[in-house]
């Protein structure tokens, strides 16, 4: 019988400098959370069938990331209401016809990859999400780098490789974020991908704070 997964409250949300994380998200569109999952939690999650056991983590992350979401929405002149509590936010999702879970554990084998994508389908989209690596890039697989691209106005796309190690997580922009230029704020479009796995199996986690249509 499979042992139960560890309860999400043990995760070290309080161990990180969230002011620094906010600055990194504003500057780069992503921020690394090293050692987010313990070795035991990482192993158990890597063997799980879905990310449903981490449902209790969503409201905790929502509260941490809510100030950033509101600041970004204001800068982009978006009229998206982000309520104080996650339960009310989920009701906004249901009212918008968004009931499909987007969080998932992904397993990519040799020659598999994830093409460029973004989870921005719907009227109630939270602009930040969590991604994590649940297998060891030194032992379990090669290749499979987590890649983000940003498209800035009148500029070529900028690729970024996130330096994820086993058990690490990162908060990333889901689709759009504001960037302050010399004269004004402009809109940057972000997408994410996973490069081709050359050997072994890569196991990763995506945790979204909104649901899909």
Secondary structure by P-SEA (a helix, b strand, c coil): ccccccccccccccccaaaaaaaaaaccccccccccccaaaaaaaaacccccccccaaaaaaaaaaaaaaaaaaaacccccccccaaaaaaaaaaaccccccbbbbbbccccccccccccccccccccbbbbbccccccccccccbbbbbbcccccbbbbbbbccccbbbbbbccbbbbbcccbbbbbbbbbbbcccccccccbbbbbccccc
